[in-house]
Structures are given as structure tokens and as C-alpha cells.
């Protein structure tokens, strides 16, 4: 079973995370397929791309039941770098990527949304960075992108406390561009994707690159995150916290 699938989102290309029974929780296979699909879209030269989630949520974060820490540090580093490749590919894409968010956008899901160029969210969407609470570390360049978006003090609040927050607050913080009712989400995303795809490709590519490059030092953030994630994922505390988190959800 494929964990992502591509389609035409009306007249615009779409890429959908496809583990609906698990709320599109992230496993290595999903990340690999997502990266491959992004690479394919870059080669094809689309005008805009919509990233969505199948079923009841956009993405509920890492699948803590399926993702056991890798015993080999080389394998662990490769998995972490592959997650960061999502951000690298979105930034390298010469077209805008729009995240269409409903339900949960937690952990890796929140990172996928934040690395996108634009985010349109249903009013029922819930965002959050629960990594610290389960003994893990943030990835995807969030250590750089989040403070740039919301400021250092607020970024620390969101990551260290790990509390979930709704789409309206995400909009206030600058993490979401547009909040609409759930039944209006498809139309809102389609309008933006269509408008973006119709704009001159070269001008769009250069404007996006100029803005992204203004953030700066993302490669340094990537390397810091890998070091932290490798330490946390092999620690006994992380395994205990993750087990407790899974048990709490089952209860």
C-alpha cells in the first residue's frame, strides 16, 4: 500500500499523505514516498502543488508505535536527514507548495505545514509540537523556521510546553495564512492554487527563492537538529515517554 499518492487537485497537482487509519502518522516509508513525489513534481515543473492528508487529519506526527529507534546510528542519521529532505525539497521547488490542513497537524505534521509556502487551514485544525513531551527533538528546520515566523519567545513556548492550539491562534501567530470553515477548505485552496499556477513561472521562482534565502542559516539548523535528535532517540527516557504517550492515547 502506498503511503502517499499524487493526483490532480481539480486543475492543480495534489500530493496526499495516505495513512488515514493512522491519521497519516509518519513512518520512514511515507517520508520516502513524499520526497520522491516532491522530486517528481520538481522535474515536471508544475505551477503550484497542494499538500493534503487523507481521512480525518492532515498528519498527526510520528507514528510512535511503528517507529522504534534505530540501533545503528548511521541508519538513524539517514532517517533524520530524509525527514529534513521534505523541507529541503519544498524550499528548492520552483513553485509554491500549499498545505491544506484539517484535523491534526502535530509534530512532523506541523513541520510539514510550516515548511510549506502557504497554509490554508480548516477552523477545526489543531496544531502543536509535542516532541519534547515524548522525549524527542524537533526536526525539519523548525529550530530556524519557527522562531523566524513567531519570534524566539513564542517559539520556546510552543516547543517547550507542547500545548496544542487551534487554527485561529495559528493564524494570529503567523503560522497559517487563511482559516476557513471545514466545508469551504477545498474551494479556498483551489482558488489559491489556481491563481498561483497562472502567474509567470520565472517571477514566482525568483520571488520564492529571495524570500526563503532571507531566512538564512537553515543548513546549520538542520545539523543541530540531527545531533539533538540522535541523542534523544537513543535515550531510555525517550522510549519511556513514547510508551507512555501511546498508552495514554489508547486509554
Secondary structure, DSSP 4 states (H G I P E B T S, - for coil): --SEEEEEETTEEEEEE--GGGTT-B-HHHHHHHHHHHHHHHHHT-SEEEEEESTT-SB--B-TTT-PPPSSHHHHHHHHHHHHHHHHHHHH-SSEEEEEE-SEEETHHHHHHHHSSEEEEETT-EEE--TGGGT----TTHHHHHHHHH-HHHHHIIIII---EEHHHHHHHTS-SEEE-GGGHHHHHHHHHHHHHTS-HHHHHHHHHHHHHHH--HHHHHHHHHHHHHHHHTSHHHHHHHHHHHHHHH-
